[in-house]
Amino acid sequence: MEETQQFTTEKKSRWWLWLVIILVIIGLAIAVYFIFFSKTMVSSLDRENKAEAPAGSYLVKTEKSPEGETTNCKDNEGYDVTNSGVTSFSKSGSSAGVSYSYEDTCDFTNSVGGLLREGYCDKGLFKYDLVNCGGGYVCRGGKCLAGDESMSRCIDSDGGNNAIQKGKISAVDGSGEDTCYMNGVNMADCSGAGCKVYEYYCNGDVKSTEEIACQNGCRDGACL
């Protein structure tokens, strides 16, 4: 009788063990599906003038223009997540000649690696995709770059506080561009007393600025 009870107990134990194993396998299968197969990969998106994208990059969501309905959309770089571009457009019903622009940016709200806001044209309408750059890539300077989350989230194209070279900066707190500056007004060029360059540079992950006097004048965001 004891042997029968022991056999029954061992049989139940094995049955529970197999049940746990089966449930674990099912759970892993579901996880793999959601990680690898439920994502819309950038490579599979139907976008105008789309360039090759990092293999692991995928779409998080698509947003319509925050400006409302748009027309006359033009994108200077096409749909290219590895290059930062500017998309220009007009508002529907706006006065002729009035245009707006949207520069590709990184969104660090919920991700240190950053999500890319890639602007593009869809049959003349402006939209943007929120894109995860995928494994081995992060969003920096409005584009997907090979690297990891340890990379600075501030990118300065002229290498830092460099008054003799015009630069563009992209940081956690926004973007900016070096400009000539005189008497409180941004200018294409200036000379003489009070002529300065309004210089952007990185201060950790955020942008900082400095007004630097240009003794020989300033043109197009750089001291001569």
Residue pairs with C-beta under 8 A, 6 or more apart in sequence:
39 58
39 59
40 58
40 59
41 57
41 58
41 59
42 53
42 54
42 57
42 58
42 59
42 81
42 131
43 52
43 53
43 55
43 57
45 59
45 79
45 129
47 79
47 120
47 122
48 75
48 78
48 79
48 120
48 121
48 122
49 75
49 78
49 79
50 78
50 79
50 80
51 78
51 79
51 80
51 81
51 82
51 83
52 82
53 80
53 81
53 82
53 144
54 81
54 82
54 133
54 134
54 136
54 137
54 144
54 146
55 134
56 133
56 134
56 135
56 136
56 137
57 81
57 131
57 132
57 133
57 134
57 137
57 144
58 131
58 132
58 134
59 129
59 130
59 131
59 132
60 115
60 129
60 130
60 131
60 132
61 129
61 130
62 127
62 128
62 129
62 130
63 127
63 128
63 129
63 130
64 125
64 127
65 89
65 102
65 125
65 126
65 127
65 128
67 89
67 91
67 100
67 126
68 91
68 92
69 91
69 92
69 125
70 89
70 90
70 91
70 92
70 100
70 124
70 125
70 126
71 89
71 90
71 91
71 92
71 124
71 125
72 88
72 89
72 90
72 99
72 124
73 87
73 88
73 89
73 121
73 122
73 124
73 125
73 126
74 87
74 88
74 89
74 121
75 85
75 86
75 87
75 88
75 119
75 120
75 121
76 85
76 86
76 87
76 88
77 83
77 84
77 85
77 86
78 85
78 120
79 118
79 120
81 116
81 118
81 131
81 133
81 143
81 144
82 143
82 144
82 145
83 143
84 103
84 104
84 141
84 142
84 143
84 170
85 103
85 104
85 119
85 142
86 101
86 102
86 103
86 104
86 119
87 101
87 102
87 119
87 120
87 121
87 126
87 128
88 99
88 100
88 101
88 102
89 99
89 100
89 101
89 102
89 121
89 125
89 126
90 98
90 99
90 100
91 98
91 100
102 119
102 126
102 128
103 119
103 142
103 175
104 116
104 117
104 118
104 119
104 142
104 143
105 116
105 117
105 142
105 170
105 175
106 114
106 115
106 116
106 117
106 139
106 140
106 141
106 142
106 153
106 170
107 114
107 115
107 116
107 117
107 130
107 139
108 114
108 115
108 153
108 172
109 115
111 132
112 149
112 153
113 132
113 133
113 137
113 138
113 139
113 148
113 149
114 133
114 138
114 139
114 140
114 153
115 130
115 131
115 132
115 133
115 139
116 129
116 130
116 131
116 132
116 133
116 139
116 142
116 143
116 144
117 128
117 129
117 130
117 131
118 128
118 129
118 131
119 126
119 127
119 128
120 126
120 127
120 128
120 129
121 127
131 139
131 144
133 139
133 144
133 145
134 144
136 146
136 147
136 148
137 144
137 145
137 146
137 147
138 144
138 145
138 147
138 148
138 149
138 151
139 145
140 147
140 151
140 152
140 153
140 155
140 170
141 155
141 157
141 170
142 170
142 175
145 151
152 202
152 204
152 205
153 171
153 172
153 205
154 169
154 170
154 171
154 172
154 202
154 203
154 204
154 205
154 206
154 207
155 169
155 170
155 171
155 202
156 167
156 168
156 169
156 200
156 201
156 202
157 167
157 168
157 169
158 165
158 166
158 167
158 178
159 165
159 167
160 201
160 202
161 199
161 201
161 210
162 199
162 201
163 197
163 199
163 212
163 214
163 222
163 223
164 222
164 223
164 224
165 222
166 177
166 178
166 220
166 221
166 222
167 177
167 178
167 199
167 200
167 221
168 175
168 176
168 177
168 178
168 200
169 175
169 176
169 177
169 200
169 201
169 202
169 207
171 202
171 205
171 206
171 207
172 205
172 206
173 206
173 207
174 207
175 207
176 200
176 207
176 209
177 200
177 221
178 197
178 198
178 199
178 200
178 221
178 222
179 186
179 187
179 197
179 198
179 221
180 186
180 187
180 188
180 189
180 190
180 195
180 196
180 197
180 198
180 214
180 218
180 219
180 220
180 221
181 187
181 190
181 195
181 196
181 197
181 198
181 211
181 218
182 190
182 194
182 195
182 196
182 218
183 194
186 198
187 218
188 219
188 220
189 217
189 218
189 219
189 220
190 196
190 214
190 217
190 218
191 216
191 217
191 218
192 217
195 213
195 214
195 217
195 218
196 211
196 212
196 213
196 214
196 218
197 211
197 212
197 214
197 218
197 221
197 222
197 223
198 209
198 211
199 209
199 210
199 211
199 212
200 207
200 208
200 209
201 207
201 208
201 209
201 210
202 208
212 223
214 223
214 224
215 223
216 223
216 224
217 223
217 224
218 224
